[in-house]
Amino acid sequence: MKKRFLKRSAAITLTAVMAASLAGCGNGGKDSQTAAQTKEQAVSQPVSGETTAQGETGAEEKAVQEKASGEAASGEPVTVSFWMAAASEERNAFMEEIFEKFHEQNPDITVEYLGVPGDVAQFNQKVDMALAGNEAPDIIQGTLTAGYITRGIPARLDEMYANSELKDRIDEKYTDAFRVADYVNGNLYAVPGPMNIQMIYTRPDYIEEAGLEAYKTWDDFFNIAEKTTKADEGIFGYIIRGGSGGAEALEKLMYSYSGITEYFVDGVCTLNDPKNVEFVEKYLGGYKKFSSADDLNKSWTEMSSQFQSGKAAMLVHNTGSGQANLDAFEGDQTKVAACPYPASTYTGKITVPDATLNGYMITESSKNKEAAWKVIEYLESPEIAGGYAKLTGQIPAPSDAQSQAWIQESPYMKVASDYINDANTVMTHTPAYLPNYTTIRNDYAQPAMQEVMLGMTTAQEFLDEWARLLQEDYDELMK
């Protein structure tokens, strides 16, 4: 039997930063994006992946290390090809400029850049075609999946990472999230790129009017939701994402409430844990009480519009919508604040979904691994990592890049950076390595969630079936 890679658990104490960030929660910002430009920055999970045994033997690992002694190490000119998913004109321009500077600093290494527009599926199709023709790039920036690892596309980076200063500059909780993709051995196959951090945007004025303070725990959240609801005025405590993406959002929130960080403990699915059931009963039970009746099919665009028009006290999303929310209220910090997730009443910790597995991979077929690694270290330097994250509206992975002025002077980014790096914040490790993880959520959980909202089924029945489906998928994978 295979044994799933188990994460290290951190012993954590509540720190002052939580209280400091929650007191005002964060607000402000001076960028030029308008509310009309609000765009959800979601990362799509693969629908399925190949799931045969992962890992390498000692002999294979040695061969990889020998293969990594590329031409750049001998000083001979070498070209490193770099492909980026979800490219845009702005991102292409940025990458072309920084790679020119890299070549000036490293004249023996030329980076051949290709930005691939479109979604993840289109990018993966292009990678597949390149692999079939033995023309895969040296570096891929994209979403690491278990299927990638199973197929032997990315090279193991553990040794390079261990010998690099990056290990001291990137919080271990980020790389741990990437190690989950290798569900057998927990090896590292990608270095984290910029991230969207989950947030809750609030109306401080509504909360103050209700005689309350900013929340600290999920219990506080539900109390605020009840006390700020003014149904006769069309104002509700929170917004349920009942439409597309709703089950994914619910999943993140229930694990934050319970404080559980693993979906499988001793091989048993935790999704229907009583604490998760309790959250779903409370959260979906607030439908048409503390959330509006049209939440049943509400999309992200409609959620954003409702909050920005002053019809909700709290909005769950991420850093991607921060500037548009601030712009909607003309930067008035009394009317909008960006806040961390509440702490779990059960654990006292803030529990957030694991980092998006968007990072930098070196392909196994690369003959220039040392030169490719040098390129990745350059991309993770404070100036470059910070500049690219600013372009994408995300948080850079290296801690020293997060200290840049544009983050520290933008309260919603500062709040995100402060709380995600706080020792009291832990991450839930979602089992995206399961072949049918996303399919189960989309095909079963999404419509079943709406049935709970309509009172057609109970929260317990809903989560029991969801857990059963995930358990079957897990058991089949671990045979």
C-alpha positions as CSV (number, residue, x, y, z in Angstrom):
1,M,0.0,0.0,0.0
2,K,1.2,3.5,-0.8
3,K,1.4,5.9,2.1
4,R,0.4,9.5,1.4
5,F,2.9,12.2,2.2
6,L,2.1,13.7,5.5
7,K,2.9,17.3,6.3
8,R,4.7,18.6,9.3
9,S,2.4,20.3,11.7
10,A,3.7,23.5,13.3
11,A,3.4,24.3,16.9
12,I,1.9,27.8,16.9
13,T,1.0,30.5,19.3
14,L,-1.4,33.4,18.9
15,T,0.6,36.6,18.1
16,A,0.0,40.3,18.2
17,V,-0.2,40.7,14.5
18,M,-3.6,39.0,14.3
19,A,-5.0,41.5,16.7
20,A,-3.3,44.4,15.0
21,S,-4.5,43.4,11.5
22,L,-8.0,42.6,12.7
23,A,-8.5,45.9,14.5
24,G,-8.7,47.8,11.3
25,C,-8.5,44.8,9.0
26,G,-6.8,46.8,6.3
27,N,-8.0,49.2,3.7
28,G,-6.9,51.9,1.3
29,G,-4.8,51.7,-1.8
30,K,-3.9,54.1,-4.6
31,D,-3.7,52.1,-7.8
32,S,-5.7,53.1,-10.9
33,Q,-7.9,50.0,-11.4
34,T,-11.6,50.8,-11.4
35,A,-14.5,48.9,-9.9
36,A,-15.7,48.1,-13.4
37,Q,-12.4,46.2,-14.0
38,T,-13.1,43.8,-11.2
39,K,-12.0,40.4,-12.4
40,E,-12.0,37.3,-10.4
41,Q,-8.5,35.7,-10.3
42,A,-9.3,32.1,-9.8
43,V,-7.0,29.2,-10.5
44,S,-8.5,26.2,-12.2
45,Q,-7.8,22.8,-11.0
46,P,-7.2,19.9,-13.4
47,V,-10.3,17.8,-14.0
48,S,-8.3,14.7,-13.9
49,G,-4.8,13.5,-13.8
50,E,-2.8,10.3,-14.4
51,T,-2.2,8.6,-11.1
52,T,0.3,5.8,-11.4
53,A,3.0,5.5,-8.8
54,Q,5.2,8.5,-8.4
55,G,8.8,8.9,-7.2
56,E,12.3,8.0,-8.4
57,T,14.7,5.3,-7.4
58,G,18.1,6.3,-6.1
59,A,19.7,5.4,-9.5
60,E,17.2,7.6,-11.3
61,E,17.9,10.5,-8.9
62,K,21.6,10.1,-9.5
63,A,21.0,10.2,-13.2
64,V,19.0,13.4,-12.9
65,Q,21.8,15.0,-10.9
66,E,24.4,14.0,-13.5
67,K,22.2,15.2,-16.3
68,A,21.9,18.6,-14.5
69,S,25.5,19.5,-15.0
70,G,24.6,21.7,-17.9
71,E,26.7,23.7,-20.4
72,A,26.3,26.9,-18.3
73,A,28.4,25.4,-15.6
74,S,31.4,25.1,-18.0
75,G,31.0,28.7,-19.1
76,E,29.8,27.8,-22.6
77,P,26.9,29.7,-24.1
78,V,23.6,28.1,-23.5
79,T,20.0,28.8,-24.4
80,V,17.2,28.2,-21.8
81,S,13.7,28.0,-23.1
82,F,10.9,29.3,-20.8
83,W,7.2,28.9,-21.3
84,M,4.6,30.7,-19.3
85,A,0.9,29.8,-19.1
86,A,-2.0,32.4,-19.2
87,A,0.2,35.0,-20.9
88,S,-1.0,38.5,-21.7
89,E,0.6,41.4,-23.6
90,E,1.6,43.0,-20.3
91,R,3.1,39.9,-18.9
92,N,5.0,39.2,-22.1
93,A,6.4,42.7,-22.1
94,F,7.5,42.3,-18.5
95,M,9.2,38.9,-19.1
96,E,11.0,40.0,-22.3
97,E,12.4,43.0,-20.5
98,I,13.6,41.1,-17.4
99,F,15.2,38.3,-19.5
100,E,17.1,40.9,-21.5
101,K,18.5,42.2,-18.2
102,F,19.3,38.7,-17.1
103,H,21.3,38.1,-20.2
104,E,23.2,41.3,-19.6
105,Q,24.1,40.0,-16.1
106,N,24.7,36.4,-17.4
107,P,26.0,36.7,-21.0
108,D,26.6,33.0,-21.3
109,I,22.8,32.3,-20.7
110,T,20.1,33.4,-23.2
111,V,16.5,32.9,-22.2
112,E,14.1,32.1,-25.1
113,Y,10.7,33.2,-23.8
114,L,7.3,32.0,-25.0
115,G,4.1,33.3,-23.5
116,V,1.1,31.0,-24.1
117,P,-2.3,32.7,-24.0
118,G,-5.5,30.9,-23.1
119,D,-6.5,28.6,-20.2
120,V,-4.7,25.8,-18.5
121,A,-6.1,23.1,-20.8
122,Q,-4.7,24.9,-23.8
123,F,-1.3,25.3,-22.2
124,N,-1.2,21.6,-21.2
125,Q,-2.1,20.7,-24.8
126,K,0.9,22.7,-26.1
127,V,3.2,21.1,-23.5
128,D,2.0,17.6,-24.5
129,M,2.7,18.3,-28.2
130,A,6.2,19.5,-27.3
131,L,6.9,16.5,-25.2
132,A,5.8,14.2,-28.0
133,G,8.2,15.9,-30.4
134,N,11.0,16.0,-27.8
135,E,10.9,19.8,-27.9
136,A,9.7,20.5,-24.3
137,P,11.0,23.8,-22.8
138,D,13.6,23.9,-20.0
139,I,11.3,25.8,-17.7
140,I,7.5,25.8,-17.3
141,Q,5.7,28.5,-15.4
142,G,2.2,27.0,-14.7
143,T,0.1,24.9,-12.4
144,L,1.9,21.9,-10.9
145,T,-0.4,18.8,-10.9
146,A,0.0,15.2,-9.8
147,G,-0.5,14.2,-13.4
148,Y,2.5,16.2,-14.4
149,I,4.6,14.4,-11.8
150,T,3.2,11.0,-12.7
151,R,4.1,11.5,-16.3
152,G,7.7,12.6,-15.4
153,I,7.4,16.1,-16.9
154,P,9.0,18.1,-14.1
155,A,12.4,17.3,-12.5
156,R,12.9,17.0,-8.8
157,L,14.2,20.2,-7.3
158,D,14.9,19.2,-3.7
159,E,18.7,19.2,-3.9
160,M,18.9,22.5,-5.8
161,Y,16.4,24.1,-3.5
162,A,18.2,22.8,-0.4
163,N,21.5,24.3,-1.6
164,S,19.9,27.7,-2.5
165,E,19.2,30.8,-0.5
166,L,15.6,30.4,-1.6
167,K,15.0,27.9,1.2
168,D,15.5,30.7,3.7
169,R,13.5,33.3,1.7
170,I,10.3,31.4,1.0
171,D,8.1,30.3,3.9
172,E,8.0,26.5,4.3
173,K,4.2,26.5,4.4
174,Y,4.3,27.5,0.7
175,T,6.6,24.8,-0.4
176,D,4.7,22.3,1.7
177,A,1.7,23.0,-0.4
178,F,3.6,22.1,-3.5
179,R,4.9,18.9,-2.0
180,V,1.4,17.7,-1.6
181,A,1.2,17.3,-5.3
182,D,3.7,14.4,-4.9
183,Y,1.2,12.5,-2.7
184,V,3.6,9.5,-2.3
185,N,6.9,11.0,-1.4
186,G,6.4,14.7,-0.9
187,N,9.2,15.8,-3.2
188,L,9.5,19.3,-4.5
189,Y,8.8,19.7,-8.3
190,A,8.1,23.4,-8.5
191,V,9.1,26.7,-6.8
192,P,6.2,28.8,-5.7
193,G,5.2,31.8,-7.9
194,P,3.0,34.8,-6.9
195,M,-0.1,33.9,-5.0
196,N,-3.7,35.1,-4.4
197,I,-4.4,35.2,-0.7
198,Q,-7.9,34.5,0.6
199,M,-9.5,37.6,2.3
200,I,-12.9,38.8,3.6
201,Y,-13.8,42.4,2.7
202,T,-16.0,44.1,5.3
203,R,-17.9,47.3,5.9
204,P,-16.5,48.8,9.1
205,D,-19.2,51.4,9.2
206,Y,-22.0,48.8,9.2
207,I,-20.2,46.8,11.9
208,E,-19.8,49.9,14.1
209,E,-23.4,50.9,13.6
210,A,-24.4,47.5,14.9
211,G,-22.4,48.2,18.1
212,L,-19.8,45.5,17.2
213,E,-16.0,45.4,16.6
214,A,-14.1,43.7,13.8
215,Y,-14.3,39.9,14.0
216,K,-11.6,37.8,15.5
217,T,-13.2,34.3,15.3
218,W,-15.8,32.6,13.1
219,D,-18.3,33.0,16.0
220,D,-17.8,36.7,15.7
221,F,-18.3,36.5,12.0
222,F,-21.8,34.9,12.4
223,N,-22.7,37.4,15.1
224,I,-21.8,40.3,12.8
225,A,-23.8,38.7,9.9
226,E,-26.9,38.6,12.0
227,K,-26.6,42.1,13.5
228,T,-25.7,43.9,10.3
229,T,-28.5,42.4,8.2
230,K,-31.3,44.9,7.3
231,A,-33.4,42.8,5.0
232,D,-36.0,45.6,4.6
233,E,-33.2,47.8,3.2
234,G,-31.8,45.0,1.1
235,I,-28.6,44.9,3.2
236,F,-27.3,41.4,4.3
237,G,-24.6,40.2,6.5
238,Y,-22.8,38.1,3.9
239,I,-23.1,36.8,0.4
240,I,-23.3,33.1,-0.4
241,R,-21.8,32.1,-3.7
242,G,-24.5,29.7,-4.8
243,G,-23.6,29.7,-8.4
244,S,-20.6,28.4,-10.3
245,G,-17.6,28.1,-7.9
246,G,-19.8,28.0,-4.9
247,A,-18.9,24.5,-3.7
248,E,-15.2,25.4,-3.9
249,A,-15.7,28.5,-1.9
250,L,-17.8,26.6,0.7
251,E,-15.1,23.9,1.0
252,K,-12.4,26.6,1.8
253,L,-14.6,28.2,4.4
254,M,-15.7,25.0,6.3
255,Y,-12.1,23.9,6.8
256,S,-11.2,27.4,8.0
257,Y,-14.0,27.2,10.5
258,S,-13.0,23.7,11.8
259,G,-9.3,24.4,11.7
260,I,-8.7,21.0,10.1
261,T,-5.7,21.0,7.8
262,E,-5.8,17.5,6.2
263,Y,-8.5,16.0,4.1
264,F,-7.4,12.5,5.0
265,V,-6.2,11.5,8.5
266,D,-5.0,7.9,8.8
267,G,-6.6,7.3,5.4
268,V,-10.1,8.6,6.4
269,C,-11.7,11.6,4.8
270,T,-12.3,14.5,7.2
271,L,-14.7,16.4,4.9
272,N,-17.8,15.3,6.9
273,D,-16.2,16.0,10.3
274,P,-18.8,17.3,12.8
275,K,-17.2,20.7,12.8
276,N,-17.4,21.0,9.1
277,V,-21.1,19.9,9.2
278,E,-21.6,22.6,11.9
279,F,-20.3,25.3,9.7
280,V,-22.4,24.3,6.7
281,E,-25.5,24.3,8.9
282,K,-24.7,27.8,10.0
283,Y,-23.5,29.3,6.8
284,L,-26.0,27.8,4.4
285,G,-28.6,28.0,7.1
286,G,-28.3,31.8,6.8
287,Y,-29.7,31.7,3.3
288,K,-32.6,34.1,3.0
289,K,-32.0,35.2,6.6
290,F,-28.6,36.8,6.6
291,S,-28.0,36.5,2.9
292,S,-30.3,37.4,0.0
293,A,-32.7,35.1,-1.8
294,D,-30.9,35.5,-5.1
295,D,-27.8,33.9,-3.6
296,L,-29.0,30.5,-4.8
297,N,-27.4,31.0,-8.2
298,K,-25.2,34.0,-7.5
299,S,-22.0,34.3,-9.5
300,W,-18.8,36.1,-8.6
301,T,-19.7,39.1,-10.7
302,E,-23.0,39.5,-9.0
303,M,-21.4,39.1,-5.6
304,S,-18.9,41.8,-6.4
305,S,-21.6,44.1,-7.6
306,Q,-23.7,43.6,-4.5
307,F,-20.9,44.4,-2.1
308,Q,-19.7,47.4,-4.0
309,S,-23.2,48.8,-4.1
310,G,-23.4,48.7,-0.3
311,K,-25.8,45.8,0.0
312,A,-23.6,43.5,2.1
313,A,-21.5,43.8,5.2
314,M,-19.0,41.0,4.2
315,L,-17.6,39.6,1.0
316,V,-15.4,36.5,0.8
317,H,-12.8,36.6,-2.0
318,N,-9.1,37.1,-2.3
319,T,-6.5,39.8,-3.0
320,G,-7.4,39.9,-6.6
321,S,-10.5,42.0,-6.0
322,G,-8.9,44.3,-3.4
323,Q,-8.2,47.3,-5.5
324,A,-11.6,47.3,-7.2
325,N,-13.4,47.1,-3.8
326,L,-11.4,50.0,-2.6
327,D,-12.0,52.0,-5.7
328,A,-15.8,51.4,-5.4
329,F,-15.7,53.3,-2.1
330,E,-13.2,55.9,-3.3
331,G,-10.6,54.6,-0.9
332,D,-12.8,55.5,2.2
333,Q,-11.3,53.3,4.9
334,T,-14.4,53.6,7.0
335,K,-16.5,51.9,4.3
336,V,-14.2,49.1,3.3
337,A,-11.6,47.0,5.0
338,A,-9.7,43.9,3.9
339,C,-9.5,41.3,6.6
340,P,-7.9,37.9,7.2
341,Y,-10.0,34.9,7.6
342,P,-11.4,34.6,11.1
343,A,-9.6,32.2,13.5
344,S,-11.2,28.9,14.2
345,T,-13.0,28.7,17.6
346,Y,-11.7,25.2,17.9
347,T,-8.0,25.7,17.3
348,G,-7.4,29.4,17.8
349,K,-5.6,29.5,14.5
350,I,-6.4,31.1,11.2
351,T,-6.7,28.3,8.6
352,V,-6.6,29.2,4.9
353,P,-6.5,27.1,1.7
354,D,-3.1,26.1,0.6
355,A,-1.2,28.3,-1.8
356,T,-2.1,28.1,-5.5
357,L,0.2,25.6,-7.1
358,N,1.4,28.1,-9.7
359,G,5.1,28.0,-9.9
360,Y,8.4,27.4,-11.8
361,M,9.2,23.9,-13.0
362,I,12.4,22.6,-14.7
363,T,11.5,19.8,-17.1
364,E,13.1,16.4,-16.7
365,S,14.1,16.5,-20.3
366,S,16.1,19.7,-19.9
367,K,19.8,19.4,-20.7
368,N,20.5,22.8,-19.0
369,K,19.2,22.3,-15.5
370,E,21.9,24.4,-13.7
371,A,21.3,27.3,-16.1
372,A,17.5,26.9,-15.7
373,W,17.9,26.9,-11.9
374,K,19.9,30.2,-12.2
375,V,17.0,31.7,-14.1
376,I,14.5,30.6,-11.4
377,E,16.6,32.1,-8.7
378,Y,16.7,35.4,-10.7
379,L,12.9,35.3,-11.1
380,E,12.6,34.9,-7.3
381,S,14.9,37.8,-6.5
382,P,13.1,40.5,-4.6
383,E,13.0,43.1,-7.4
384,I,11.8,40.6,-10.1
385,A,9.4,38.6,-7.9
386,G,7.9,41.8,-6.5
387,G,7.6,43.4,-9.9
388,Y,5.8,40.5,-11.4
389,A,3.5,40.1,-8.4
390,K,2.6,43.7,-8.7
391,L,1.7,43.3,-12.3
392,T,-0.6,40.3,-11.5
393,G,-2.1,41.8,-8.4
394,Q,-0.8,39.0,-6.2
395,I,1.6,38.4,-3.3
396,P,5.2,37.3,-4.2
397,A,6.4,34.1,-2.5
398,P,9.8,35.4,-1.2
399,S,9.5,37.1,2.2
400,D,12.0,39.9,1.3
401,A,9.9,40.7,-1.8
402,Q,6.9,41.2,0.4
403,S,8.6,44.1,2.2
404,Q,8.5,46.3,-0.9
405,A,6.8,49.6,-0.7
406,W,3.9,48.8,-3.0
407,I,2.8,46.0,-0.7
408,Q,3.4,47.9,2.6
409,E,1.6,51.0,1.3
410,S,-1.4,49.1,0.1
411,P,-3.3,48.0,3.2
412,Y,-5.1,45.1,1.6
413,M,-1.8,43.7,0.3
414,K,-0.1,44.4,3.6
415,V,-2.9,42.7,5.6
416,A,-2.5,39.7,3.3
417,S,1.2,39.6,3.6
418,D,1.2,40.0,7.4
419,Y,-1.4,37.4,8.1
420,I,-0.3,34.7,5.7
421,N,3.2,34.9,7.1
422,D,2.0,34.9,10.7
423,A,2.9,31.9,12.8
424,N,-0.7,31.6,13.8
425,T,-1.8,31.0,10.2
426,V,-1.8,27.4,8.9
427,M,-2.8,26.0,5.5
428,T,-5.3,23.3,4.6
429,H,-3.8,20.9,2.1
430,T,-6.4,20.2,-0.6
431,P,-6.2,16.8,-2.3
432,A,-5.9,18.1,-5.9
433,Y,-3.9,15.0,-6.6
434,L,-7.1,12.9,-6.5
435,P,-8.1,12.0,-10.1
436,N,-11.7,13.0,-9.7
437,Y,-11.3,15.7,-7.0
438,T,-12.5,18.6,-9.1
439,T,-15.1,16.5,-11.0
440,I,-16.7,15.4,-7.7
441,R,-16.9,18.9,-6.5
442,N,-18.4,20.3,-9.7
443,D,-20.7,17.4,-10.6
444,Y,-21.9,16.5,-7.1
445,A,-21.1,19.1,-4.5
446,Q,-22.2,22.2,-6.5
447,P,-25.8,21.2,-7.2
448,A,-26.1,19.4,-3.8
449,M,-25.0,22.6,-2.0
450,Q,-28.0,24.3,-3.6
451,E,-30.3,21.5,-2.3
452,V,-29.1,22.2,1.2
453,M,-29.9,25.9,0.7
454,L,-33.4,25.0,-0.4
455,G,-33.9,22.6,2.5
456,M,-34.1,19.5,0.2
457,T,-31.3,17.8,2.1
458,T,-29.3,18.2,5.3
459,A,-25.8,19.5,5.7
460,Q,-24.9,16.1,7.2
461,E,-26.3,14.1,4.2
462,F,-24.6,16.5,1.8
463,L,-21.1,16.2,3.4
464,D,-21.5,12.4,4.0
465,E,-22.0,11.8,0.3
466,W,-19.2,14.2,-0.7
467,A,-16.8,12.5,1.7
468,R,-17.8,9.1,0.5
469,L,-17.0,10.0,-3.1
470,L,-13.7,11.5,-2.1
471,Q,-12.9,8.4,0.0
472,E,-13.6,6.1,-2.9
473,D,-11.3,8.2,-5.2
474,Y,-8.6,8.2,-2.5
475,D,-8.8,4.4,-1.8
476,E,-8.6,3.6,-5.5
477,L,-5.5,5.8,-5.9
478,M,-3.7,4.4,-2.9
479,K,-4.1,0.7,-3.9
